[in-house]
Amino acid sequence: MAGHSKWANIQYRKGTQDARKARLFTRVMREVQSAARHGGADPSRNSRLRLAMERANAANVPKDRIERALKRLQGGEATDSFEEVRYEGYGAGGVAILVECLTDNRNRTVSEVRHAFAKSGGNLGADGAVAYLFRRVGILQYPLTPERAEALFERALDAGAEDVEDPGDGSLTVTVDPEFFESVRSRLEAAGFTASSGEVTLQASIQVPVSGDDALSVLKLMANLEELDDVQNLYSNADFSEEAIRRFQDAS
């Protein structure tokens, strides 16, 4: 699917359900606070905050919890200060992996990320090692109905979308320049098309096929990184075979 890492589509997380939920709550709330801190606490004027709040709502974070966090920021109350950092490296088979974090302790985070790479046969690289292999894009997904598919395709391109794809999962994926994400979504909403989901993410320019033991090593690496509290987003250019995904899930 355009704009999404293969990892995001595997729909696998290690640990108990409660632990997964707790990590997800922590991540989305950190993103809400970071977005508000950098662009203001008014979602109508801060598209990053608006997307973060949508993600929090999708994760079933209580609305009052989000509102309290924003009120504290608006009132100038001291809150945990998180810094945005990014780490780049390689997994087995030369797969590129990019890790976005929000942290209040760089030393702790880099140590944990480096350890995760090392114990799964990967290598943490220098800044810029793999970032050039990814580009930031906006992704909007719409329910696919045959009678409206052609109309959505035409409307999306007229609104400024870069591409419209049918990934074969009952939806249409609209790719846009992040700068025009909100304007394209708004124009499509005005035309009667409501997105089922939307995000600004990273997209690999080249996919690297990976299978066998290399695929298992990369999947284990990404699972280990996913468990770190400071990790917000993971991206890779790995193209995993279905067999590799099944083997990984069966072994976990």
N, C-alpha and C positions, 0 to 999 in steps of 0.2 A: 504494500500500500504506500502510495506516495507520501513522503513527509514523515513517515513513522519509522523508528528503528524496528528491526525484526524482533528485538527483545520485547518491545511493547506489545507485539501481537501474540506472543507466546502465552500471555495471561497466567504466568506462574510466579508465585512468590513463596519463599521458604518461611518456616516458622508457623506458629499458631495463628488462627484467625484474629484473635484479640491483638496479638503483636503486630500483625500486618496493619490492622486498623489504626493502632496507636501511631505507627510510623507514618502512615498516610496523613493522619490528622496533623502531626508535627510538621510534615513537609508543606502541606498546603497552607497552614497558618504562618509558617516562616515566609512563604512566598507572598502571602497577603501583606504581611508587615514590611517586607523588603520593598515590594512594589509601591506601597503607600509612602514609605520613607523616601524613595527616590523620585516619585512623581506626584505626590500629594494624595490625600485621603478621600478625594472625590472621584468615584469611579466613572462619572460622566465625563471627566476631563483626563482620566488616566486609563488608557486602554489596557495596560499591563495589569493594573489592579482589577479592572473589570473581568479580565480573563482568569485571574487568580481567584476571584470571588466565585466565578462560575465553577471552577475546579473544586473549590471548597464545598459549594452546594452539591455538586455531583457526588462528592465523597461523604455527604450527609453530616458535615460539620454543623453543629447547632448555629442558627442564625445569630443568636444573642452573643455567642462567643466571638463571632466575626465583628459584630457591632462594638463590643467592648474593646477589642483590640484597636479598632479604628478610632474610637473616642479617646483612648489613652494617647494615641499618636497626635490627634488633633489638639488635645489638651496639653501637649508637651510633656507628658509624664514619661519618666525613664522606663524604657523597655530593653529587653535583650538586644544588643547590637550585633547583627550578623553581617558578615562580609561575603561578597560573592567571589568565589574562586573557581578556577577550571583546571582540570588535570587531563593530560593526554598520554596515551600509551598504546601498546600493541598486545594483542592476545596471540594464542597459537595460530599458526598459518598466516601470520602477517595481518591479521584483522585489526583495523583501527578502532580504538575505543576512546570516547570523549566523555568525561565525567564533570557535571556541573554541581557545585556544592554551595551551601550557605553555612558559614561556620563562625563561631565566636572564638576559635582557637586554631589558627593555621597549622601550628606544629602538630597538634593532635590529628587533624584531618589528613595532612599529607602522610603522616606515619601510617594511619589506618589504610589509606588508599594504596600506598606503596606495598604494604603487607598483603593486601588482597590481590594485587597483581602478582607478587612474588610467589605466593602459595598456590597459584593457579597457572603457573607457567608463562606469565605475562611479564611485560617490562614497562615501567613508568618512564615516559619520555620527557623531553624538554618542551617548553612552551612553543607552540607552532608545529609540533611534530606531526600532528594529524588534522589540525583544525582546518587546513586548506582543503581537506577532502569533504567538508560539509558546508552547506549553505543554509542560512536561516530562511524559512518559508512560513507562510500562513496556510493552514489546512482547515477547510470547512467540509463537513460531511452532511449529506442530505439523504433522507429515505428515498429509495428508488422505486418509482411507479412508472411502468412502461408508457402510460399515456402522457406523462409529464417530463420524461427524461429528455426528449429533444428540446422542449421549451426551456428547461433548466440549463441545458448545455448552451443554448444560444444566449439566454439572459446573463449567464455567468461570464461568458466571453465579452459580451457588450458592456458588462459592469467593470471589466478590467482584470478578470481572472487570467492567469497564465495558462492553465490547463484544466481539463475536466476528464476524470477517469472513472471507469467502472471496474472496481477491484473484484467484482464477482461475489460480494457478500451482502447484496441487497441494498447497497447504498451507492451514491455518487460522491466522489472525492474531488473537491475544487481546490486547486492550488493557487495561491495569490502571493504577491509581493507583500511582506509584512507591513510596509508603509500604507498599503491600501486595504489591509485586512478589514477594518471596520467599515470602510465605505462600500466595499463589495458586499459584505454581509448585510448592511443596511439596505442597499439597493435590491438585493434579492428578497429580503423580508418585505419590502414595499411591493414587490411583484408577487408576493404570496408564497414564497419559499422560506421555510423556517429550518435552520440548521439543527441537526440532532447533536452535533458537537463542533467545537472550534478551538484551535490552539495555534500558537506560534511555536514552531519546533525547528529542529535541525534535520536536514535531509542529506544523505550521502550521495555524492556525485557518481560514485562507482561502487557497485556491490561486489563483494568477494565471496564466491562459493566456498563453503566450508562444510566438511562432513567427517564422519568417523571420530577418532579420538581427538582431533583438533577441535571439532565442533563441541564435544563434551567439555573440553578444557575451557573454551570461550564461554559456554553457557554457565559453567561453574564460577568462572571469574565474575561474570555479570551478576549472578545470584549473590555472590559474596559482597560485591560492591553495593547491591541493592539493600543489603541488611545494615549498611552503615547509616547512622542517624543523620550525618551531615550531607549525604548525597541527595540531591534534588532530582536530577535527570540523568539518564544514561543514553548514549547513542553509540551505535557501531555501524560499520558497513558490511557486516556479516550477512550472508544469505544462507541460512541454515536449511538443510534438507529436512523434510517431514520425519524421516527415519531418525535423524539425530535428535530432534525435539522429543520424539516418543521415548527414545533411549534415556534421555536426560530426565524426563518426568518419571519414568519407571524406576530409575535408580535413586531418585531423591525421596 
